[in-house]
Amino acid sequence: MKVGFIGTGSMGSLLLEALIDSGSLAPNQVYASNRTTEKVIRLQQRHPGLHVCTSNAETAHNSDLIFLCVKPLQFKAILDEIGSTLRPDQMVVSITSPVQIHHLESALCCKVAKIIPSVAHRVQSGVCLCMYGSRIKEEDRQLIEHLLSPISKPILIDESFVRITSDLSSCGPAFLSFFLDQWINAAVETTGMDRGELTWIAGEMLLGTGKLLTQGGFTPLELQKRVTVPGGITAEALALLDSSLTGVFHRLIATTHGKYKEDLEKCDAQFGGPGAD
């Protein structure tokens, strides 16, 4: 199978390299294009055999499955560029949440899917959210999930829940890293302990906590109760967090959903969907 990548920015290159490094793809199976061709050339230098394409249409023509890894408002121009090149048996997979499957199916003749990857795929971990269009058959779904399985845990979700699930699976590493960074900064300022050692301790804690939640049979609330002793240090600190963070996660969700709605309306306007005038 030949796999194309249109867009090799932050997430496009991460997904491409994770699939190659895991053995899910060999470099000579990969065709890639980007507005800045030098970025693709650098990927080829790290992965000899990777095919550098000088246009998105060339990538689409040579690939059986094409990942579209560009920003939401770039999609319409990309689809206009590659649409006449595509065949009904090919698959186009978007990695961008505001661009809807119906947008893609209205513009393309081929099979369409959408995934939301995570930076955690770089270390062959994390959940990959999967959504499929009406033309996708069971064997197509299995092919996509087989490709992604070495780097992630692919799960099927309803597209209507893409934003809230993305908050956890895709944005979550940034949110938790922000929390840890603030915590580590305060620890360094308060105690003078080495930042690198504190970061390693925090990372191991986070890894172990994830295993307790996914393999150890704990819910987040049960884990809090397991660690906390009434009247103890953890209990006092949890009370502080509870009072200080009241409403913050509802505001976080309102923020991510507000931005998503804004981008979705712009995509609808471009594709002539529900939000168009």
C-alpha positions in Angstrom: 0.0 0.0 0.0 1.2 3.5 -0.9 0.4 6.2 1.7 0.4 9.9 1.0 0.8 12.9 3.4 -0.3 16.3 2.2 1.1 18.7 4.8 4.2 17.8 6.9 3.9 20.4 9.6 3.9 19.6 13.3 1.2 16.8 13.3 1.7 15.6 9.8 5.4 14.9 10.3 4.8 13.4 13.7 2.2 11.0 12.3 4.4 10.2 9.3 7.5 9.5 11.4 5.6 7.5 14.1 4.2 5.2 11.4 7.7 4.7 9.9 9.5 4.3 13.2 7.0 1.7 14.4 7.4 -0.4 11.3 3.8 0.2 10.2 5.1 1.8 7.0 8.4 1.5 5.2 9.8 4.8 3.9 9.4 3.7 0.2 5.6 3.4 0.8 5.4 7.1 1.7 4.7 10.0 -0.7 4.7 13.5 0.8 4.2 17.1 -0.2 4.2 20.4 1.6 4.1 24.1 0.8 7.7 24.2 1.8 9.4 21.3 -0.1 12.5 21.6 2.1 10.5 20.1 5.0 9.8 17.0 3.0 13.4 16.8 1.9 14.5 16.8 5.5 12.1 13.9 6.2 13.5 12.0 3.3 17.0 12.6 4.7 15.9 11.0 7.9 14.0 8.2 6.2 15.8 7.3 2.9 13.4 5.9 0.3 10.6 8.4 1.2 9.2 10.0 -2.0 9.3 13.8 -2.2 6.4 15.1 -4.3 6.5 18.5 -5.8 2.7 19.0 -5.8 -0.2 17.8 -3.8 -1.7 16.3 -6.9 1.4 14.2 -7.4 1.0 12.9 -3.8 -2.7 12.1 -4.4 -2.0 10.4 -7.8 0.6 8.0 -6.4 -1.2 7.0 -3.1 -3.8 4.5 -2.2 -4.5 6.3 1.1 -3.9 10.0 1.6 -3.7 11.8 5.0 -4.7 15.5 4.8 -2.7 17.2 7.5 -3.4 20.9 6.9 -5.3 23.6 8.7 -9.1 23.7 8.4 -9.3 26.8 6.2 -6.7 25.3 3.8 -8.8 22.2 3.0 -11.0 23.6 0.3 -8.1 24.8 -1.8 -6.3 21.4 -1.3 -9.4 19.5 -2.3 -9.9 21.7 -5.4 -6.3 20.9 -6.3 -6.4 17.1 -5.9 -10.1 16.4 -6.6 -9.7 15.6 -10.3 -6.7 13.3 -9.6 -8.5 11.0 -7.2 -10.2 7.7 -8.0 -13.2 6.1 -6.3 -11.1 3.3 -4.8 -8.7 5.7 -3.0 -9.2 6.8 0.6 -8.7 10.3 1.9 -8.2 10.7 5.7 -8.5 14.1 7.4 -6.8 14.7 10.7 -8.6 18.0 11.4 -11.7 18.2 13.6 -13.7 21.1 12.2 -13.7 19.8 8.6 -16.7 17.4 8.6 -17.0 14.1 6.7 -19.9 15.6 4.8 -17.7 18.4 3.6 -15.2 15.9 2.2 -17.8 13.6 0.7 -19.4 16.5 -1.1 -16.1 17.5 -2.7 -14.5 14.2 -3.4 -15.4 11.0 -5.4 -13.4 8.7 -3.2 -13.8 7.1 0.2 -13.5 9.4 3.2 -12.5 9.0 6.9 -11.4 11.3 9.7 -9.0 10.6 12.5 -7.8 12.8 15.4 -4.2 11.7 16.3 -2.2 12.6 19.4 1.3 13.7 20.1 1.5 10.6 22.3 1.7 8.5 19.1 5.4 9.6 18.9 6.0 7.1 21.6 3.5 4.5 20.3 0.8 5.5 22.8 -2.4 7.3 23.2 -5.8 7.1 21.6 -6.5 7.8 17.9 -10.1 8.9 17.3 -11.7 7.4 14.2 -14.7 8.4 12.1 -15.8 7.0 8.8 -17.8 8.2 5.8 -20.6 6.4 4.0 -18.4 5.0 1.3 -16.0 3.3 3.7 -16.4 -0.5 3.8 -15.5 -2.8 6.7 -12.2 -3.9 5.0 -11.3 -0.2 4.6 -11.9 0.5 8.3 -9.8 -2.5 9.2 -7.0 -1.4 7.0 -6.9 2.1 8.6 -7.0 0.8 12.1 -4.4 -1.9 11.3 -2.1 0.9 10.1 -2.7 3.0 13.2 -2.6 0.1 15.8 1.2 0.0 16.2 1.3 3.6 17.3 -2.1 4.1 19.1 -5.3 2.6 20.3 -7.8 3.4 17.5 -11.3 3.9 18.7 -14.5 4.5 16.8 -16.4 7.7 17.9 -19.5 9.5 16.6 -18.4 12.7 14.8 -20.8 14.8 17.0 -18.5 14.0 19.9 -15.2 14.8 18.1 -14.5 18.0 20.0 -15.0 16.8 23.6 -13.0 13.6 22.9 -10.3 15.6 21.2 -10.0 17.8 24.3 -8.9 14.7 26.2 -7.0 12.7 23.7 -5.3 15.4 21.6 -5.3 18.6 23.6 -4.9 16.7 26.9 -1.2 16.3 26.8 -0.8 20.1 26.5 -3.2 20.8 29.3 -1.5 18.3 31.7 1.9 19.5 30.7 0.8 23.1 31.5 -0.3 21.9 35.0 2.9 20.0 35.6 5.1 22.9 34.4 3.4 25.3 36.8 3.7 22.8 39.6 7.4 22.1 38.8 8.1 25.9 38.5 6.7 26.4 42.0 8.6 23.5 43.4 11.9 24.8 42.0 11.2 28.3 43.3 10.2 27.1 46.7 12.8 24.4 47.3 15.6 24.9 44.9 15.5 21.3 43.8 16.8 20.4 40.3 14.2 21.0 37.6 15.3 18.0 35.5 14.9 15.6 38.4 11.5 17.0 39.3 10.4 16.7 35.7 11.5 13.0 35.6 9.6 12.3 38.9 6.5 14.0 37.5 6.7 12.1 34.3 7.0 8.7 36.0 4.1 9.7 38.2 2.0 10.6 35.2 2.9 7.3 33.4 2.0 5.3 36.5 -1.3 7.1 37.0 -2.3 6.4 33.4 -1.6 2.7 34.0 -3.7 2.7 37.2 -6.6 4.2 35.2 -6.3 2.0 32.2 -5.0 -1.3 33.7 -5.4 -1.0 37.4 -9.2 -0.8 37.6 -9.3 2.6 39.2 -11.6 5.5 38.3 -10.1 9.0 38.9 -12.3 9.5 42.0 -11.3 6.0 43.4 -7.7 6.9 42.9 -8.0 10.1 44.8 -9.7 8.2 47.7 -6.9 5.5 47.6 -4.2 8.1 48.0 -5.9 10.4 50.5 -5.9 10.0 54.3 -8.6 12.0 56.0 -7.0 15.1 57.6 -3.7 14.3 55.8 -1.5 16.4 53.5 -3.1 15.1 50.3 -6.6 15.8 51.6 -5.6 19.4 52.5 -4.1 20.0 49.1 -7.1 18.5 47.3 -9.4 20.8 49.2 -7.3 23.7 48.0 -7.5 22.6 44.4 -11.2 22.0 44.6 -11.9 25.5 45.8 -9.4 27.1 43.5 -10.5 25.4 40.3 -14.2 25.7 40.7 -15.7 26.1 37.2 -12.4 26.1 35.4 -13.0 22.9 33.4 -16.4 24.1 32.3 -14.7 27.3 31.0 -12.0 25.2 29.4 -14.6 23.2 27.5 -16.5 26.3 26.6 -13.3 27.8 25.2 -12.4 24.7 23.0 -16.0 24.3 21.8 -16.3 28.0 21.0 -13.2 27.9 18.8 -14.3 24.7 17.2 -17.7 26.3 16.4 -16.0 29.3 14.9 -13.8 27.2 12.7 -16.8 24.9 11.7 -18.8 27.9 10.6 -15.9 29.1 8.4 -15.6 25.6 6.9 -19.3 25.5 6.2 -19.0 28.9 4.5 -16.2 27.6 2.3 -18.0 24.3 1.4 -21.5 25.8 1.2 -22.8 23.9 4.2 -25.3 24.7 7.0 -23.4 27.8 8.1 -23.1 29.4 4.7 -25.1 32.5 3.7 
